[in-house]
């Protein structure tokens, strides 16, 4: 028995020496651990979040959820003024979208169904009533706002398929942000699975963005964030994967095996847009694709569009040429500021007038 125990200790000692040696050699060759990589590359704001995560408890706001149709939407029962303080009054309709109810109305105003992400929702407009969707409503159009932050064209397709045949708006305009809306793969949306959570620490994805695996709760998502980005290892397995070079290599191989395959031609995007167009044609609603430029450094925002126009070939797309870097908020916020919202509203109005949809100033 003593001999067996002795052999176990000898083998363990040899393993530790070899492991330490390999770790040292790989470090000298410039290979970092997962936590070292994240520390060098992560957004600086993560550092303050990680410090708070060690002492503060997680508070989750029940602001958004995914319904049984796989549509991520706002919770009408939640008071958005609690998390978006001093930014105007947030009115969420019974379908979970901001603004007018999703019900057909008889109005002399041309009806417009805007579908998109946080740009359409109105992020960074101060107050929110200065967003381009609200400005269009004030200018004499009847606007259905189908924008929800953090979503992408697969969500837009679901929203259009569900609501355009019911609302029958004169125009259905999908707003494509030339940043994350044209990624190599879409969000892996699933019915009743939260796309993300809002908490006292900010926003957390509802799934692992490496392989698309959904977390069971906000707490599980937060635990993943702390382990991967903050160095909060809960067990020896977490420590091995995130704090050792060998663990990083093993983790990389495991993730590579189940990582989602990118779509360099964005076929998923084109297919979604073509299906949206078909739905609109059957519903008697004119379909438009409005492209929102991505701002990057000192680059002209329209460059992000011109490089990718082939994604929208044979589709009725339009993009503004009057936007400047000064029409966006300061980094890391890449949304329109108030002048940007105003310019984008003016751009849409110009397109609508060219199509014969003139605003009508009424009280309705």
C-alpha positions in Angstrom: 0.0 0.0 0.0 2.8 2.4 0.9 4.5 1.6 -2.4 1.3 2.5 -4.3 1.0 5.8 -2.4 4.6 6.6 -3.1 4.2 5.9 -6.8 1.1 8.2 -6.9 3.0 11.0 -5.2 6.0 10.5 -7.6 3.8 10.6 -10.7 1.9 13.6 -9.3 5.2 15.4 -8.7 6.5 14.5 -12.2 3.2 15.8 -13.7 3.4 19.1 -11.8 7.0 19.6 -12.9 6.2 18.8 -16.5 3.1 21.0 -16.5 5.0 23.9 -14.9 7.8 23.5 -17.4 5.4 23.5 -20.4 3.6 26.5 -18.9 6.8 28.4 -18.5 8.0 27.6 -22.1 4.7 28.5 -23.6 4.7 31.8 -21.7 8.2 32.5 -22.9 7.0 31.9 -26.5 4.3 34.5 -26.0 1.2 32.3 -25.4 -1.2 33.8 -22.9 -4.0 32.4 -20.8 -7.6 33.2 -21.4 -7.7 35.7 -18.6 -4.4 37.3 -19.8 -5.9 37.7 -23.3 -9.1 39.2 -22.0 -7.2 41.6 -19.7 -5.3 42.9 -22.7 -8.1 43.1 -25.1 -11.3 43.7 -23.1 -13.2 47.0 -23.0 -11.9 49.1 -20.2 -15.4 49.4 -18.7 -15.2 45.7 -18.0 -12.6 46.4 -15.4 -14.9 48.5 -13.2 -17.7 45.9 -13.7 -15.3 43.1 -12.6 -14.4 45.1 -9.5 -18.0 45.6 -8.6 -18.9 42.0 -9.3 -16.7 40.9 -6.4 -18.7 42.8 -3.8 -22.2 43.6 -5.3 -25.1 41.3 -5.8 -26.7 40.8 -9.2 -30.0 42.7 -9.7 -31.9 41.7 -12.9 -34.5 44.0 -14.4 -37.3 42.2 -16.1 -37.3 44.6 -19.0 -37.2 42.3 -22.0 -38.1 38.7 -22.8 -38.4 36.4 -25.8 -41.9 35.2 -26.5 -43.1 31.8 -27.8 -42.6 33.0 -31.4 -39.0 33.7 -30.8 -39.5 37.5 -30.9 -37.4 39.4 -28.4 -39.5 42.3 -27.0 -40.0 44.7 -24.2 -42.1 43.9 -21.1 -45.1 46.3 -21.1 -45.4 45.9 -17.3 -41.9 47.2 -16.7 -41.2 50.9 -16.0 -38.3 51.7 -18.4 -37.9 55.1 -16.7 -36.2 53.1 -13.8 -33.2 52.2 -16.0 -33.3 55.0 -18.6 -33.7 57.9 -16.1 -34.1 61.5 -17.3 -34.6 60.4 -21.0 -38.2 61.1 -21.5 -41.3 59.0 -21.1 -41.2 55.4 -22.4 -44.5 54.1 -23.6 -44.5 50.3 -24.4 -47.5 49.0 -26.3 -49.3 45.8 -25.5 -47.2 43.8 -28.0 -43.9 44.9 -26.3 -42.7 47.6 -28.6 -42.3 51.3 -28.0 -44.9 53.7 -29.3 -48.2 53.3 -31.0 -50.3 50.1 -30.5 -49.8 47.5 -33.2 -53.4 47.8 -34.4 -54.7 49.0 -37.8 -56.0 52.5 -37.7 -57.9 54.7 -40.1 -55.9 57.9 -40.5 -55.1 60.3 -43.4 -51.5 60.0 -42.4 -49.3 57.5 -44.4 -48.6 54.6 -42.2 -45.0 53.5 -41.7 -43.8 50.3 -40.0 -40.2 50.8 -39.0 -38.3 47.6 -38.0 -34.8 47.3 -36.6 -32.6 47.4 -33.5 -31.6 50.0 -31.0 -31.4 52.7 -33.7 -35.1 52.3 -34.4 -35.9 51.9 -30.7 -34.3 55.3 -30.2 -31.1 54.7 -28.3 -29.1 57.9 -27.3 -31.8 60.3 -28.4 -32.2 62.7 -25.5 -35.0 62.7 -24.7 -36.2 59.5 -26.4 -38.8 61.6 -28.2 -36.0 63.0 -30.3 -35.4 59.7 -32.0 -36.0 59.5 -35.8 -39.1 57.3 -35.3 -40.7 59.9 -33.0 -39.7 62.7 -35.3 -41.4 61.0 -38.2 -44.6 60.6 -36.1 -44.4 64.3 -35.2 -43.9 65.3 -38.9 -47.1 63.8 -40.1 -46.7 60.0 -40.5 -48.3 57.3 -38.5 -45.4 55.2 -37.2 -45.4 51.7 -35.9 -42.1 51.3 -34.1 -40.8 47.7 -34.4 -37.3 48.4 -33.1 -35.8 46.4 -30.2 -32.2 46.9 -29.1 -29.7 44.0 -29.6 -31.7 42.2 -32.3 -30.8 41.5 -35.9 -32.4 40.7 -39.3 -33.7 37.3 -38.3 -35.8 39.0 -35.6 -36.8 41.7 -38.1 -38.1 38.9 -40.4 -40.2 37.4 -37.6 -41.6 40.8 -36.6 -42.6 41.6 -40.3 -44.1 38.2 -40.8 -46.3 38.6 -37.7 -47.3 42.2 -37.9 -47.2 43.5 -41.5 -50.1 41.3 -42.7 -52.1 42.6 -39.8 -51.2 46.3 -39.8 -51.0 46.6 -43.6 -48.9 49.8 -43.5 -48.3 51.8 -46.6 -44.6 51.2 -46.2 -42.6 48.6 -44.2 -39.0 49.9 -43.8 -36.4 47.6 -42.3 -33.4 49.5 -41.0 -30.1 47.7 -41.3 -27.2 48.8 -39.2 -24.0 48.2 -41.2 -22.3 47.1 -38.0 -23.7 44.1 -36.2 -26.6 43.6 -38.6 -24.2 42.3 -41.2 -22.2 39.9 -39.1 -21.1 36.5 -40.5 -23.8 34.8 -38.5 -27.0 35.9 -36.8 -28.1 35.7 -33.2 -29.3 32.1 -32.5 -32.7 33.2 -31.3 -34.9 30.6 -29.6 -38.5 30.8 -28.3 -38.7 31.7 -24.6 -34.9 32.2 -24.3 -33.7 35.6 -23.4 -31.4 37.2 -26.0 -29.8 39.3 -23.2 -30.4 40.5 -19.7 -30.4 44.0 -18.2 -28.9 44.2 -14.8 -27.3 46.6 -12.3 -24.0 45.7 -14.1 -25.3 46.4 -17.6 -26.2 44.1 -20.4 -25.3 40.4 -20.5 -25.9 38.1 -23.5 -28.3 35.2 -22.8 -26.0 32.8 -24.7 -22.4 32.0 -25.1 -21.5 33.9 -28.3 -18.8 31.4 -29.2 -21.1 28.4 -29.8 -24.6 29.8 -29.4 -25.4 27.8 -26.3 -28.1 29.5 -24.2 -27.8 30.0 -20.5 -30.6 28.9 -18.3 -30.8 32.2 -16.4 -29.3 35.7 -15.9 -27.4 34.3 -12.9 -25.7 31.6 -15.1 -24.9 34.3 -17.7 -23.4 36.5 -15.1 -21.4 33.6 -13.6 -20.0 32.9 -17.1 -19.0 36.5 -17.5 -17.2 36.5 -14.1 -15.3 33.3 -14.9 -14.3 34.2 -18.4 -13.6 37.9 -18.0 -13.0 38.7 -14.4 -10.9 35.7 -13.2 -13.5 34.5 -10.7 -12.8 30.7 -10.9 -15.2 28.6 -8.9 -13.3 25.3 -9.1 -10.1 23.7 -10.3 -11.7 23.1 -13.7 -12.4 26.8 -14.2 -8.9 27.7 -13.1 -7.3 25.2 -15.5 -9.4 26.5 -18.5 -9.0 30.2 -17.8 -5.7 30.6 -15.9 -3.3 28.2 -17.5 -1.9 28.1 -21.0 -2.6 24.4 -21.4 -6.1 25.0 -20.4 -6.4 27.8 -22.9 -5.3 25.4 -25.7 -7.7 22.7 -24.6 -10.5 25.3 -24.3 -9.7 26.6 -27.7 -9.9 23.1 -29.3 -13.2 22.4 -27.5 -14.7 25.7 -28.7 -13.4 25.3 -32.2 -15.2 22.0 -32.5 -18.5 23.5 -31.7 -18.1 27.1 -32.9 -20.8 28.3 -35.3 -19.6 28.4 -38.9 -19.4 32.0 -40.4 -21.2 32.9 -43.5 -18.8 35.3 -45.4 -21.4 36.0 -48.2 -24.1 36.8 -45.6 -26.6 34.5 -47.3 -28.5 34.4 -44.1 -29.0 38.2 -44.4 -30.0 38.2 -48.0 -32.5 35.3 -47.5 -34.1 37.1 -44.6 -34.5 40.3 -46.6 -35.9 38.6 -49.6 -38.5 36.8 -47.4 -39.4 40.1 -45.8 -39.9 41.6 -49.3 -42.2 38.7 -50.2 -44.3 39.1 -47.1 -44.7 42.8 -47.7 -45.7 42.3 -51.4 -48.4 39.8 -50.3 -49.7 42.3 -47.7 -49.8 45.3 -50.1 -47.1 47.1 -48.2 -44.2 48.8 -50.0 -40.9 47.3 -48.8 -37.8 49.4 -48.2 -34.3 48.7 -46.9 -32.8 51.7 -45.1 -29.1 51.3 -44.5 -27.6 52.9 -41.4 -23.9 53.7 -41.7 -21.4 52.4 -39.2 -19.1 54.9 -37.6 -15.4 53.9 -37.1 -12.6 56.2 -36.1 -12.3 59.2 -38.4 -13.7 57.3 -41.4 -16.6 58.7 -43.5 -19.6 56.7 -42.2 -20.8 56.0 -45.7 -17.7 53.9 -46.5 -19.1 51.1 -44.3 -22.1 51.0 -46.6 -20.4 51.2 -50.0 -18.1 48.3 -49.3 -21.1 46.0 -48.7 -23.7 47.1 -51.1 -23.5 43.7 -52.9 -25.4 42.2 -49.9 -28.4 44.2 -51.0 -28.3 43.6 -54.8 -31.8 43.6 -56.4 -33.4 45.0 -53.2 -35.0 48.4 -52.8 -32.2 49.9 -50.6 -31.5 53.5 -49.7 -28.8 55.1 -47.6 -28.1 58.6 -46.4 -25.2 60.6 -47.7 -25.6 63.5 -45.3 -24.3 61.9 -42.1 -21.0 62.8 -40.5 -19.0 61.5 -37.6 -20.3 64.4 -35.5 -23.9 63.0 -35.9 -22.9 60.0 -33.7 -22.3 59.8 -30.0 -18.8 59.5 -28.6 -17.3 56.0 -28.4 -18.1 53.4 -27.2 -21.7 54.6 -28.0 -22.1 54.2 -31.8 -25.7 55.4 -32.0 -27.0 58.7 -33.4 -27.0 61.7 -31.3 -29.9 64.2 -31.6 -28.6 65.8 -34.8 -28.0 62.3 -36.3 -31.6 61.3 -35.5 -32.8 64.5 -37.1 -30.8 63.9 -40.3 -31.9 60.3 -40.6 -35.5 61.4 -40.1 -35.1 64.0 -42.9 -33.5 61.3 -45.1 -36.5 59.0 -44.6 -39.0 61.8 -45.2 -37.2 62.6 -48.5 -37.5 59.0 -49.7 -41.1 58.8 -48.6 -42.0 62.0 -50.5 -40.2 60.7 -53.6 -42.5 57.7 -53.4 -45.6 59.8 -53.1 -46.1 59.4 -49.3 -46.5 63.0 -48.1 -46.9 63.8 -44.4 -50.3 65.0 -43.1 -50.4 67.1 -40.0 -53.3 66.1 -37.9 -53.9 65.4 -34.2 -54.2 61.7 -34.9 
